Each structure stands twice: as structure tokens, then as C-alpha cells.
Amino acid sequence: MKAIVAQKGAEGVELSLMDMPYPHAAENDVIVRVHAAGFTPGELDWPGTWADRSGRDRAPSIPGHEVSGVVAELGYGTTGLTVGQRVFGITDWARNGTLAEYVAVEARNLAPLAADVDHAVAAALPISGLTAWQALFVHAQITAGQRVLIHGAAGAVGSVAVQLAHEAGAYVIGSGRTGQREQIAGLKADEFVDLGCDAIEDIGAVDVVFDVVGGEILDRSAQLVRAGGTLITIAEPPRIIPQGVRAVFFVVEPDRAQLSFLEKRLRDGRIRQDIGCILPLENAMRAFDPDRKTPGKTVIEVLAAGPGRTSPHQSERG
């Protein structure tokens, strides 16, 4: 099968399109025929990209941990999914990923995908959607009427968090840069904070801070959380934790039920995805270029849907 392969070279990480062995379906796995894949640009620096859970070197490796596709094969003992079923979800951090024609995934990490959801849209959702869901409803347990500050509200995670918090009835304060004001307002944030010129301290007390930025922003925001509130971050462990405030630093975990909740919201329009462009697999190396600046999420199309397919998103070919 064709795959994007990461290897460590003399000048750093090298990415190339190569032929790789068809994946093995372990017990409780499924093999997914990948239609579209998502990735995190920083994952080439993650330990799991280069070593398995026992610490053994596994290079060369295939990056990408978000997938949307069709079940091609069931491993021994796999239940709950069937061959030919449309699915989407997250792959294991320490196994070969989704920038390939086929990927092996634990069945529990996947959820069914309705026929009317485009694979490219579904592939953009798992990591950002689950991260936002777990921050707000698992760790913060937000309720209607609470004041919730979401940093990076125009980003992949923050934009989903704004929409979910609004749906839950929270008063949502979204932070970003000057040029993102209209985008964040369009996500139904009640208030916008310009991190370039507004003082965070002027926001006043909040019940929840969800931070994806870290550093000084995280330190200053911690002071805004009222006693009994929650400070949540995915950027780094918080250095400042005011008395009476619960602080949570977490890494997203796969969850089929939560994926299904997100998929339903995607279908009925309660979640909008900001997909910047779609790259074919053979051009996926471009997506990891640190100098490449494109708004929205970049998705890799692995298997085109066939003649007559149209996409509402920008695509890059050639």
C-alpha cells in the first residue's frame, strides 16, 4: 500500500511517499480503508511517533491519527463493527497512522459514520472534537449559565469548544487575534477578547478556563477562575493554581460514545468544521512544512470518492 513515511535523516525528519506492508489486524482490531485522514503538525516530535509502548524503535513510521473510511477487515474477536461499514475515529499514538491507504485501529477507537457525512469533514473532527468534549463535559462538567473562557477560539480545538459550550447554555468568552473577531462571533461566542490588545484581567471572574496556548496566557488566566471553578489546559501543566481552583492538564483519549455524540452534532449542523484545504496523499508532505500558513484544518484525501465528487473545501493538486 502507499503511505507517507517519516524517517530520521541527517538533516532532521524526512517524509516521503513509499510502498509499505499492508497492516496486520491484531485481536480486536479492524483494518480501515482510509478515505480521508487528519494529522497534527507537531506529532513528528512526539515520542510515540518513533517508539512503541515498550520503548522499542519503530521507525520508519506512518504519521496521522485521525481517520475516516470504511472497514475492510475484522481482527480476531472484533465485535460492534462490520466489513463495509463507514467509520471515523482516532488511531493509537504509538502505532502506524492514517496517512496511508489502510490502517489498523482498535475497534473501540472508532464510531459509525452516517452516509451523508463527507469523509473529509469527519476526518477533521476526532482529535479536536474529543479534546473539546472531554475538557468541557468530562473535566469541567460545565452547566448552563456558567462563564467559560476559551483560549484559541478560532483554532481546531477552540472552535469546537465554543460551539459545544454555547449549546450547553454557557456564557462563552472566546479569545483570539484581531482578525479572528468575526470568525469567533460566528461560532456564537458571547464575547471576544483580543489577545493582542485587550487585558485578560478585564474579563472578570469566570467559572472555567479552557486553555490551548500555555505560557503567560495560562498563568494570567488562572487568576480569573473563581473558587470552585476549573482551570483546564492541553498545553502544559499549570504553574499557578489559585486556592480553591481545580486544575486539569490532560491528553485526549479515544471514546466511541463521545465520537457518536459529536457525529450527531455534525450531521444536524450544531458543529461547523473549518477545513482550510484538502491535499491528496501524494502531496501530504506539504502539510508538515513549518512555513506553510493556511487558515483552517488541512485534511489529507487518500481515496477520492470517484467521478462527479465535489467538495465545498479548497483543494490543492499538482
KOLSEVEX-37642 format. One record per residue (C-alpha): y, x, z; residue in three letters; residue number from 0. Coordinates in Angstrom, 1 decimal. Layout:
KOLSEVEX-37642
{y=Y | x=X | z=Z | type=ALA | seq=NUM} $
...
end
This chain:
KOLSEVEX-37642
{y=0.0 | x=0.0 | z=0.0 | type=MET | seq=0} $
{y=3.6 | x=1.0 | z=-0.5 | type=LYS | seq=1} $
{y=5.6 | x=1.8 | z=2.7 | type=ALA | seq=2} $
{y=8.8 | x=3.5 | z=3.9 | type=ILE | seq=3} $
{y=7.6 | x=6.6 | z=5.8 | type=VAL | seq=4} $
{y=9.5 | x=8.6 | z=8.4 | type=ALA | seq=5} $
{y=8.7 | x=12.3 | z=8.8 | type=GLN | seq=6} $
{y=10.5 | x=15.1 | z=10.7 | type=LYS | seq=7} $
{y=11.7 | x=17.7 | z=8.4 | type=GLY | seq=8} $
{y=13.7 | x=21.0 | z=8.7 | type=ALA | seq=9} $
{y=17.0 | x=19.0 | z=8.4 | type=GLU | seq=10} $
{y=16.0 | x=16.1 | z=10.5 | type=GLY | seq=11} $
{y=14.2 | x=12.8 | z=9.8 | type=VAL | seq=12} $
{y=13.2 | x=12.3 | z=6.2 | type=GLU | seq=13} $
{y=12.5 | x=8.9 | z=4.8 | type=LEU | seq=14} $
{y=10.6 | x=8.3 | z=1.6 | type=SER | seq=15} $
{y=8.6 | x=5.6 | z=-0.2 | type=LEU | seq=16} $
{y=4.9 | x=6.5 | z=-0.2 | type=MET | seq=17} $
{y=1.4 | x=5.2 | z=-0.5 | type=ASP | seq=18} $
{y=-0.1 | x=4.6 | z=2.9 | type=MET | seq=19} $
{y=-3.5 | x=3.3 | z=4.0 | type=PRO | seq=20} $
{y=-4.0 | x=-0.4 | z=4.4 | type=TYR | seq=21} $
{y=-3.7 | x=-1.2 | z=8.2 | type=PRO | seq=22} $
{y=-6.6 | x=-1.8 | z=10.5 | type=HIS | seq=23} $
{y=-6.8 | x=-5.2 | z=12.2 | type=ALA | seq=24} $
{y=-7.8 | x=-4.4 | z=15.8 | type=ALA | seq=25} $
{y=-9.1 | x=-7.1 | z=18.2 | type=GLU | seq=26} $
{y=-6.6 | x=-10.0 | z=18.5 | type=ASN | seq=27} $
{y=-4.5 | x=-8.6 | z=15.6 | type=ASP | seq=28} $
{y=-3.5 | x=-10.2 | z=12.3 | type=VAL | seq=29} $
{y=-2.6 | x=-8.4 | z=9.1 | type=ILE | seq=30} $
{y=0.6 | x=-9.8 | z=7.7 | type=VAL | seq=31} $
{y=1.5 | x=-9.6 | z=4.1 | type=ARG | seq=32} $
{y=5.2 | x=-8.7 | z=4.5 | type=VAL | seq=33} $
{y=7.7 | x=-10.7 | z=2.6 | type=HIS | seq=34} $
{y=10.8 | x=-9.5 | z=4.5 | type=ALA | seq=35} $
{y=11.5 | x=-7.0 | z=7.3 | type=ALA | seq=36} $
{y=14.2 | x=-6.2 | z=9.7 | type=GLY | seq=37} $
{y=14.9 | x=-3.0 | z=11.5 | type=PHE | seq=38} $
{y=17.2 | x=-1.3 | z=14.0 | type=THR | seq=39} $
{y=19.0 | x=1.8 | z=12.6 | type=PRO | seq=40} $
{y=18.7 | x=3.7 | z=15.9 | type=GLY | seq=41} $
{y=14.9 | x=3.3 | z=16.0 | type=GLU | seq=42} $
{y=14.3 | x=6.7 | z=14.4 | type=LEU | seq=43} $
{y=15.5 | x=8.1 | z=17.8 | type=ASP | seq=44} $
{y=13.1 | x=6.0 | z=19.8 | type=TRP | seq=45} $
{y=10.1 | x=7.8 | z=21.4 | type=PRO | seq=46} $
{y=7.7 | x=5.1 | z=20.2 | type=GLY | seq=47} $
{y=8.6 | x=5.9 | z=16.6 | type=THR | seq=48} $
{y=6.9 | x=9.3 | z=16.9 | type=TRP | seq=49} $
{y=4.2 | x=8.9 | z=19.6 | type=ALA | seq=50} $
{y=1.7 | x=6.2 | z=20.6 | type=ASP | seq=51} $
{y=1.5 | x=4.7 | z=24.1 | type=ARG | seq=52} $
{y=-0.7 | x=7.6 | z=25.2 | type=SER | seq=53} $
{y=1.9 | x=10.1 | z=24.1 | type=GLY | seq=54} $
{y=-0.1 | x=11.3 | z=21.1 | type=ARG | seq=55} $
{y=1.9 | x=12.3 | z=18.0 | type=ASP | seq=56} $
{y=1.6 | x=9.6 | z=15.3 | type=ARG | seq=57} $
{y=3.9 | x=11.0 | z=12.6 | type=ALA | seq=58} $
{y=4.3 | x=10.2 | z=9.8 | type=PRO | seq=59} $
{y=5.3 | x=6.7 | z=10.9 | type=SER | seq=60} $
{y=6.5 | x=3.5 | z=9.3 | type=ILE | seq=61} $
{y=9.7 | x=2.1 | z=10.8 | type=PRO | seq=62} $
{y=10.8 | x=-1.5 | z=11.2 | type=GLY | seq=63} $
{y=9.8 | x=-4.0 | z=13.9 | type=HIS | seq=64} $
{y=10.8 | x=-7.4 | z=12.6 | type=GLU | seq=65} $
{y=8.7 | x=-9.3 | z=10.1 | type=VAL | seq=66} $
{y=8.4 | x=-12.5 | z=8.2 | type=SER | seq=67} $
{y=5.4 | x=-13.1 | z=5.9 | type=GLY | seq=68} $
{y=2.0 | x=-14.6 | z=5.5 | type=VAL | seq=69} $
{y=-1.2 | x=-14.0 | z=7.5 | type=VAL | seq=70} $
{y=-3.6 | x=-12.1 | z=5.2 | type=ALA | seq=71} $
{y=-6.4 | x=-11.3 | z=7.6 | type=GLU | seq=72} $
{y=-7.5 | x=-12.0 | z=11.1 | type=LEU | seq=73} $
{y=-8.9 | x=-9.4 | z=13.5 | type=GLY | seq=74} $
{y=-11.9 | x=-9.9 | z=15.7 | type=TYR | seq=75} $
{y=-11.2 | x=-12.6 | z=18.4 | type=GLY | seq=76} $
{y=-7.9 | x=-13.7 | z=17.0 | type=THR | seq=77} $
{y=-7.0 | x=-17.3 | z=17.6 | type=THR | seq=78} $
{y=-4.0 | x=-19.5 | z=17.1 | type=GLY | seq=79} $
{y=-3.1 | x=-18.4 | z=13.6 | type=LEU | seq=80} $
{y=-4.9 | x=-18.9 | z=10.2 | type=THR | seq=81} $
{y=-5.1 | x=-16.9 | z=7.0 | type=VAL | seq=82} $
{y=-2.3 | x=-18.1 | z=4.6 | type=GLY | seq=83} $
{y=0.0 | x=-19.2 | z=7.4 | type=GLN | seq=84} $
{y=3.7 | x=-18.3 | z=7.3 | type=ARG | seq=85} $
{y=4.7 | x=-16.4 | z=10.4 | type=VAL | seq=86} $
{y=7.5 | x=-14.3 | z=11.8 | type=PHE | seq=87} $
{y=8.0 | x=-12.1 | z=14.9 | type=GLY | seq=88} $
{y=8.1 | x=-8.6 | z=16.4 | type=ILE | seq=89} $
{y=5.7 | x=-5.7 | z=16.0 | type=THR | seq=90} $
{y=4.7 | x=-3.2 | z=18.7 | type=ASP | seq=91} $
{y=7.3 | x=-0.3 | z=19.2 | type=TRP | seq=92} $
{y=4.5 | x=2.3 | z=19.2 | type=ALA | seq=93} $
{y=2.6 | x=1.2 | z=16.1 | type=ARG | seq=94} $
{y=3.4 | x=1.4 | z=12.4 | type=ASN | seq=95} $
{y=6.1 | x=-1.1 | z=11.5 | type=GLY | seq=96} $
{y=7.2 | x=-3.6 | z=8.9 | type=THR | seq=97} $
{y=8.8 | x=-1.6 | z=6.1 | type=LEU | seq=98} $
{y=5.5 | x=-1.8 | z=4.2 | type=ALA | seq=99} $
{y=3.6 | x=-4.3 | z=2.1 | type=GLU | seq=100} $
{y=1.2 | x=-5.0 | z=5.0 | type=TYR | seq=101} $
{y=1.5 | x=-4.6 | z=8.8 | type=VAL | seq=102} $
{y=-1.0 | x=-5.1 | z=11.7 | type=ALA | seq=103} $
{y=0.5 | x=-7.2 | z=14.5 | type=VAL | seq=104} $
{y=-0.8 | x=-8.6 | z=17.8 | type=GLU | seq=105} $
{y=-1.2 | x=-12.3 | z=17.1 | type=ALA | seq=106} $
{y=0.7 | x=-13.2 | z=20.3 | type=ARG | seq=107} $
{y=3.8 | x=-11.5 | z=18.9 | type=ASN | seq=108} $
{y=4.1 | x=-13.9 | z=16.0 | type=LEU | seq=109} $
{y=5.1 | x=-17.6 | z=15.7 | type=ALA | seq=110} $
{y=4.6 | x=-20.1 | z=12.9 | type=PRO | seq=111} $
{y=7.4 | x=-20.3 | z=10.4 | type=LEU | seq=112} $
{y=8.3 | x=-23.5 | z=8.6 | type=ALA | seq=113} $
{y=8.1 | x=-23.7 | z=4.8 | type=ALA | seq=114} $
{y=11.8 | x=-24.4 | z=4.5 | type=ASP | seq=115} $
{y=13.0 | x=-21.2 | z=6.2 | type=VAL | seq=116} $
{y=13.7 | x=-18.3 | z=3.9 | type=ASP | seq=117} $
{y=11.7 | x=-15.2 | z=4.8 | type=HIS | seq=118} $
{y=14.8 | x=-13.0 | z=4.7 | type=ALA | seq=119} $
{y=16.6 | x=-15.3 | z=7.2 | type=VAL | seq=120} $
{y=13.5 | x=-15.3 | z=9.5 | type=ALA | seq=121} $
{y=13.1 | x=-11.5 | z=9.4 | type=ALA | seq=122} $
{y=16.7 | x=-11.1 | z=10.7 | type=ALA | seq=123} $
{y=16.1 | x=-13.1 | z=13.8 | type=LEU | seq=124} $
{y=13.3 | x=-11.9 | z=16.1 | type=PRO | seq=125} $
{y=14.9 | x=-8.9 | z=18.0 | type=ILE | seq=126} $
{y=18.4 | x=-10.3 | z=18.1 | type=SER | seq=127} $
{y=17.3 | x=-13.8 | z=18.9 | type=GLY | seq=128} $
{y=14.8 | x=-12.9 | z=21.6 | type=LEU | seq=129} $
{y=17.2 | x=-10.5 | z=23.2 | type=THR | seq=130} $
{y=19.9 | x=-13.1 | z=23.4 | type=ALA | seq=131} $
{y=17.5 | x=-15.8 | z=24.6 | type=TRP | seq=132} $
{y=16.0 | x=-13.6 | z=27.3 | type=GLN | seq=133} $
{y=19.4 | x=-12.4 | z=28.5 | type=ALA | seq=134} $
{y=20.8 | x=-15.9 | z=28.9 | type=LEU | seq=135} $
{y=17.9 | x=-18.0 | z=29.9 | type=PHE | seq=136} $
{y=15.3 | x=-15.7 | z=31.5 | type=VAL | seq=137} $
{y=17.6 | x=-13.2 | z=33.3 | type=HIS | seq=138} $
{y=20.9 | x=-15.0 | z=33.8 | type=ALA | seq=139} $
{y=19.5 | x=-18.6 | z=33.8 | type=GLN | seq=140} $
{y=22.8 | x=-19.9 | z=32.6 | type=ILE | seq=141} $
{y=23.8 | x=-23.5 | z=33.2 | type=THR | seq=142} $
{y=26.4 | x=-25.9 | z=31.8 | type=ALA | seq=143} $
{y=29.9 | x=-25.2 | z=32.9 | type=GLY | seq=144} $
{y=29.5 | x=-21.5 | z=33.7 | type=GLN | seq=145} $
{y=31.9 | x=-18.9 | z=32.4 | type=ARG | seq=146} $
{y=29.9 | x=-16.5 | z=30.3 | type=VAL | seq=147} $
{y=31.4 | x=-13.3 | z=28.8 | type=LEU | seq=148} $
{y=29.5 | x=-11.9 | z=25.8 | type=ILE | seq=149} $
{y=30.5 | x=-8.4 | z=24.5 | type=HIS | seq=150} $
{y=29.9 | x=-7.5 | z=20.9 | type=GLY | seq=151} $
{y=30.0 | x=-11.2 | z=20.0 | type=ALA | seq=152} $
{y=30.2 | x=-10.6 | z=16.2 | type=ALA | seq=153} $
{y=27.1 | x=-8.4 | z=16.2 | type=GLY | seq=154} $
{y=23.5 | x=-9.4 | z=15.6 | type=ALA | seq=155} $
{y=22.6 | x=-10.0 | z=19.2 | type=VAL | seq=156} $
{y=26.0 | x=-11.2 | z=20.4 | type=GLY | seq=157} $
{y=26.5 | x=-13.7 | z=17.7 | type=SER | seq=158} $
{y=23.2 | x=-15.4 | z=18.5 | type=VAL | seq=159} $
{y=24.1 | x=-15.3 | z=22.2 | type=ALA | seq=160} $
{y=27.4 | x=-17.0 | z=21.6 | type=VAL | seq=161} $
{y=25.7 | x=-19.9 | z=19.8 | type=GLN | seq=162} $
{y=23.0 | x=-20.3 | z=22.4 | type=LEU | seq=163} $
{y=25.4 | x=-20.2 | z=25.3 | type=ALA | seq=164} $
{y=27.7 | x=-22.8 | z=23.6 | type=HIS | seq=165} $
{y=24.7 | x=-25.1 | z=23.1 | type=GLU | seq=166} $
{y=23.8 | x=-24.7 | z=26.8 | type=ALA | seq=167} $
{y=27.3 | x=-26.0 | z=27.7 | type=GLY | seq=168} $
{y=28.7 | x=-22.8 | z=29.0 | type=ALA | seq=169} $
{y=32.4 | x=-21.8 | z=28.6 | type=TYR | seq=170} $
{y=31.9 | x=-18.8 | z=26.2 | type=VAL | seq=171} $
{y=34.2 | x=-15.8 | z=26.0 | type=ILE | seq=172} $
{y=33.4 | x=-13.5 | z=23.1 | type=GLY | seq=173} $
{y=34.7 | x=-10.0 | z=22.8 | type=SER | seq=174} $
{y=35.2 | x=-8.0 | z=19.6 | type=GLY | seq=175} $
{y=37.8 | x=-6.3 | z=17.4 | type=ARG | seq=176} $
{y=40.9 | x=-7.9 | z=15.9 | type=THR | seq=177} $
{y=39.3 | x=-8.5 | z=12.5 | type=GLY | seq=178} $
{y=36.4 | x=-10.4 | z=14.1 | type=GLN | seq=179} $
{y=38.5 | x=-13.1 | z=15.8 | type=ARG | seq=180} $
{y=37.8 | x=-15.8 | z=13.2 | type=GLU | seq=181} $
{y=34.1 | x=-15.0 | z=12.9 | type=GLN | seq=182} $
{y=33.7 | x=-15.3 | z=16.7 | type=ILE | seq=183} $
{y=35.7 | x=-18.5 | z=16.8 | type=ALA | seq=184} $
{y=33.4 | x=-19.8 | z=14.0 | type=GLY | seq=185} $
{y=30.4 | x=-19.3 | z=16.3 | type=LEU | seq=186} $
{y=32.1 | x=-21.7 | z=18.7 | type=LYS | seq=187} $
{y=33.3 | x=-19.3 | z=21.3 | type=ALA | seq=188} $
{y=35.9 | x=-20.9 | z=23.6 | type=ASP | seq=189} $
{y=37.9 | x=-17.8 | z=24.0 | type=GLU | seq=190} $
{y=38.3 | x=-14.4 | z=22.2 | type=PHE | seq=191} $
{y=39.0 | x=-11.1 | z=23.8 | type=VAL | seq=192} $
{y=40.2 | x=-8.2 | z=21.6 | type=ASP | seq=193} $
{y=38.7 | x=-5.1 | z=23.0 | type=LEU | seq=194} $
{y=41.3 | x=-3.0 | z=21.1 | type=GLY | seq=195} $
{y=44.4 | x=-4.5 | z=22.7 | type=CYS | seq=196} $
{y=43.5 | x=-7.1 | z=25.4 | type=ASP | seq=197} $
{y=42.9 | x=-6.2 | z=29.0 | type=ALA | seq=198} $
{y=39.4 | x=-7.3 | z=30.1 | type=ILE | seq=199} $
{y=40.7 | x=-7.8 | z=33.6 | type=GLU | seq=200} $
{y=42.9 | x=-10.7 | z=32.4 | type=ASP | seq=201} $
{y=39.8 | x=-12.7 | z=31.7 | type=ILE | seq=202} $
{y=39.4 | x=-13.5 | z=35.4 | type=GLY | seq=203} $
{y=36.2 | x=-14.2 | z=37.2 | type=ALA | seq=204} $
{y=33.0 | x=-15.1 | z=35.3 | type=VAL | seq=205} $
{y=29.5 | x=-16.1 | z=36.2 | type=ASP | seq=206} $
{y=27.7 | x=-14.0 | z=33.7 | type=VAL | seq=207} $
{y=28.5 | x=-10.9 | z=31.7 | type=VAL | seq=208} $
{y=26.1 | x=-10.0 | z=28.8 | type=PHE | seq=209} $
{y=26.9 | x=-6.5 | z=27.6 | type=ASP | seq=210} $
{y=25.6 | x=-4.8 | z=24.5 | type=VAL | seq=211} $
{y=28.2 | x=-2.0 | z=24.5 | type=VAL | seq=212} $
{y=27.8 | x=0.1 | z=27.7 | type=GLY | seq=213} $
{y=30.1 | x=2.8 | z=28.9 | type=GLY | seq=214} $
{y=33.6 | x=1.9 | z=30.1 | type=GLU | seq=215} $
{y=33.3 | x=-1.7 | z=28.9 | type=ILE | seq=216} $
{y=30.3 | x=-2.2 | z=31.0 | type=LEU | seq=217} $
{y=31.9 | x=-0.6 | z=34.1 | type=ASP | seq=218} $
{y=35.1 | x=-2.7 | z=33.9 | type=ARG | seq=219} $
{y=33.2 | x=-5.9 | z=33.1 | type=SER | seq=220} $
{y=31.0 | x=-5.5 | z=36.2 | type=ALA | seq=221} $
{y=34.1 | x=-6.1 | z=38.3 | type=GLN | seq=222} $
{y=34.6 | x=-9.5 | z=36.8 | type=LEU | seq=223} $
{y=31.3 | x=-11.0 | z=37.9 | type=VAL | seq=224} $
{y=31.8 | x=-13.3 | z=40.9 | type=ARG | seq=225} $
{y=29.4 | x=-13.1 | z=43.9 | type=ALA | seq=226} $
{y=26.2 | x=-14.8 | z=43.0 | type=GLY | seq=227} $
{y=26.7 | x=-14.1 | z=39.3 | type=GLY | seq=228} $
{y=24.7 | x=-11.9 | z=36.9 | type=THR | seq=229} $
{y=25.5 | x=-8.7 | z=35.0 | type=LEU | seq=230} $
{y=23.1 | x=-8.2 | z=32.1 | type=ILE | seq=231} $
{y=23.1 | x=-5.2 | z=29.7 | type=THR | seq=232} $
{y=20.8 | x=-3.8 | z=27.0 | type=ILE | seq=233} $
{y=23.0 | x=-0.7 | z=26.5 | type=ALA | seq=234} $
{y=22.3 | x=1.3 | z=29.6 | type=GLU | seq=235} $
{y=21.5 | x=0.8 | z=33.4 | type=PRO | seq=236} $
{y=24.8 | x=-0.3 | z=35.0 | type=PRO | seq=237} $
{y=26.6 | x=2.3 | z=37.2 | type=ARG | seq=238} $
{y=28.8 | x=-0.2 | z=39.0 | type=ILE | seq=239} $
{y=27.2 | x=-3.2 | z=40.7 | type=ILE | seq=240} $
{y=29.6 | x=-5.2 | z=42.9 | type=PRO | seq=241} $
{y=28.2 | x=-6.6 | z=46.2 | type=GLN | seq=242} $
{y=26.5 | x=-10.0 | z=45.7 | type=GLY | seq=243} $
{y=26.1 | x=-9.5 | z=41.9 | type=VAL | seq=244} $
{y=22.6 | x=-9.3 | z=40.4 | type=ARG | seq=245} $
{y=22.4 | x=-6.6 | z=37.7 | type=ALA | seq=246} $
{y=19.7 | x=-6.5 | z=35.0 | type=VAL | seq=247} $
{y=19.0 | x=-3.8 | z=32.4 | type=PHE | seq=248} $
{y=16.2 | x=-4.9 | z=30.1 | type=PHE | seq=249} $
{y=14.4 | x=-4.3 | z=26.8 | type=VAL | seq=250} $
{y=13.4 | x=-7.3 | z=24.7 | type=VAL | seq=251} $
{y=9.8 | x=-8.5 | z=24.9 | type=GLU | seq=252} $
{y=7.8 | x=-10.5 | z=22.3 | type=PRO | seq=253} $
{y=7.3 | x=-14.1 | z=23.2 | type=ASP | seq=254} $
{y=5.7 | x=-16.7 | z=20.9 | type=ARG | seq=255} $
{y=7.2 | x=-19.7 | z=22.7 | type=ALA | seq=256} $
{y=10.7 | x=-18.3 | z=22.6 | type=GLN | seq=257} $
{y=10.3 | x=-17.5 | z=18.9 | type=LEU | seq=258} $
{y=9.4 | x=-21.1 | z=18.3 | type=SER | seq=259} $
{y=12.4 | x=-22.3 | z=20.2 | type=PHE | seq=260} $
{y=14.6 | x=-20.0 | z=18.0 | type=LEU | seq=261} $
{y=12.9 | x=-21.1 | z=14.8 | type=GLU | seq=262} $
{y=13.6 | x=-24.7 | z=15.5 | type=LYS | seq=263} $
{y=17.3 | x=-24.0 | z=16.1 | type=ARG | seq=264} $
{y=17.4 | x=-22.0 | z=12.8 | type=LEU | seq=265} $
{y=15.9 | x=-24.9 | z=10.9 | type=ARG | seq=266} $
{y=18.3 | x=-27.6 | z=12.3 | type=ASP | seq=267} $
{y=21.4 | x=-25.4 | z=11.9 | type=GLY | seq=268} $
{y=22.1 | x=-24.7 | z=15.6 | type=ARG | seq=269} $
{y=21.8 | x=-20.9 | z=14.9 | type=ILE | seq=270} $
{y=23.5 | x=-19.3 | z=11.9 | type=ARG | seq=271} $
{y=22.5 | x=-15.8 | z=10.8 | type=GLN | seq=272} $
{y=25.0 | x=-13.3 | z=9.4 | type=ASP | seq=273} $
{y=23.0 | x=-11.5 | z=6.8 | type=ILE | seq=274} $
{y=25.1 | x=-8.9 | z=5.0 | type=GLY | seq=275} $
{y=22.8 | x=-7.8 | z=2.2 | type=CYS | seq=276} $
{y=19.1 | x=-7.7 | z=1.1 | type=ILE | seq=277} $
{y=17.7 | x=-4.4 | z=-0.1 | type=LEU | seq=278} $
{y=14.3 | x=-4.1 | z=-1.9 | type=PRO | seq=279} $
{y=11.7 | x=-1.9 | z=-0.3 | type=LEU | seq=280} $
{y=12.2 | x=0.9 | z=-2.7 | type=GLU | seq=281} $
{y=15.9 | x=1.2 | z=-1.7 | type=ASN | seq=282} $
{y=15.3 | x=0.7 | z=2.1 | type=ALA | seq=283} $
{y=16.2 | x=4.4 | z=2.8 | type=MET | seq=284} $
{y=19.8 | x=3.4 | z=2.2 | type=ARG | seq=285} $
{y=19.9 | x=1.2 | z=5.2 | type=ALA | seq=286} $
{y=19.4 | x=4.1 | z=7.6 | type=PHE | seq=287} $
{y=22.4 | x=6.1 | z=6.2 | type=ASP | seq=288} $
{y=24.8 | x=6.6 | z=9.1 | type=PRO | seq=289} $
{y=27.8 | x=6.5 | z=6.8 | type=ASP | seq=290} $
{y=26.8 | x=3.1 | z=5.3 | type=ARG | seq=291} $
{y=29.1 | x=0.4 | z=6.6 | type=LYS | seq=292} $
{y=28.2 | x=-3.2 | z=5.7 | type=THR | seq=293} $
{y=29.0 | x=-6.3 | z=7.7 | type=PRO | seq=294} $
{y=26.1 | x=-8.4 | z=8.9 | type=GLY | seq=295} $
{y=22.4 | x=-7.7 | z=9.2 | type=LYS | seq=296} $
{y=20.6 | x=-5.8 | z=6.4 | type=THR | seq=297} $
{y=17.2 | x=-7.2 | z=5.6 | type=VAL | seq=298} $
{y=14.5 | x=-5.5 | z=3.5 | type=ILE | seq=299} $
{y=12.8 | x=-7.7 | z=0.9 | type=GLU | seq=300} $
{y=9.2 | x=-6.4 | z=0.5 | type=VAL | seq=301} $
{y=7.7 | x=-9.2 | z=-1.6 | type=LEU | seq=302} $
{y=10.0 | x=-11.2 | z=-3.8 | type=ALA | seq=303} $
{y=9.4 | x=-15.0 | z=-3.9 | type=ALA | seq=304} $
{y=8.9 | x=-15.0 | z=-7.6 | type=GLY | seq=305} $
{y=10.9 | x=-16.1 | z=-10.7 | type=PRO | seq=306} $
{y=13.7 | x=-18.6 | z=-10.0 | type=GLY | seq=307} $
{y=14.3 | x=-17.4 | z=-6.5 | type=ARG | seq=308} $
{y=17.9 | x=-17.5 | z=-5.5 | type=THR | seq=309} $
{y=19.3 | x=-16.0 | z=-2.3 | type=SER | seq=310} $
{y=22.5 | x=-17.1 | z=-0.5 | type=PRO | seq=311} $
{y=23.0 | x=-13.5 | z=0.5 | type=HIS | seq=312} $
{y=24.3 | x=-10.4 | z=-1.2 | type=GLN | seq=313} $
{y=21.6 | x=-8.2 | z=-2.6 | type=SER | seq=314} $
{y=21.6 | x=-4.6 | z=-3.7 | type=GLU | seq=315} $
{y=19.4 | x=-3.4 | z=-6.6 | type=ARG | seq=316} $
{y=19.0 | x=-0.3 | z=-8.6 | type=GLY | seq=317} $
end
